[in-house]
Amino acid sequence: MIKFGSISDVDPIKGLVRVNFDDDEIVSNWIPVSVPKTLQDEFFCMPDKNEHVWCVMDEHCENGVVGGSLYDAGKKPSLGANNLVYVKFSDGTVIKYDRSTHSFKITVDNASYELTATGHGIKNGAESLKSIIDDLIDTITQMTQTTPSGPTVAPPLNDAAFLAIKTRLANLLT
């Protein structure tokens, strides 16, 4: 039979949960959570405590399996979810993560690709690898050299090459 309830306990090591079936005032034994794959490829995502789930249970609610989590009138999907973790697709791609805010982001058609970690990564707060390289290239193209006839005034002979690199970086990094 199909039963609805909420997760009361989670054992992520064993991939098992206990479910509280409010309508019967019953808490299930430890039961598995159905996932897309477990053999060669593996998909792992345990429901959270208090998460609303549906289960297929035997007639005495002793054995069964959690079929999945569900949204209901009280819970609607939201990109602003606590500590995020998302996947969207079809095909507004997305895949976020966050878990406050070790980030990771992919978006695709409107671009994005962001990887961050405290103190490391392509982007860190307001500072980015692109802005640092832009500043470096700007500084190089403004350099003057001392020659026998005095300091150079015109841009370096390879100024166009530096600007081409800057353009290529602008297409790669944000």
Summary of the structure (lengths in Angstrom):
residues: 174
radius of gyration: 27.1
end to end distance: 52.3
largest distance: 96.9
contacts: 394
relative contact order: 0.10
helix: 16%
strand: 30%
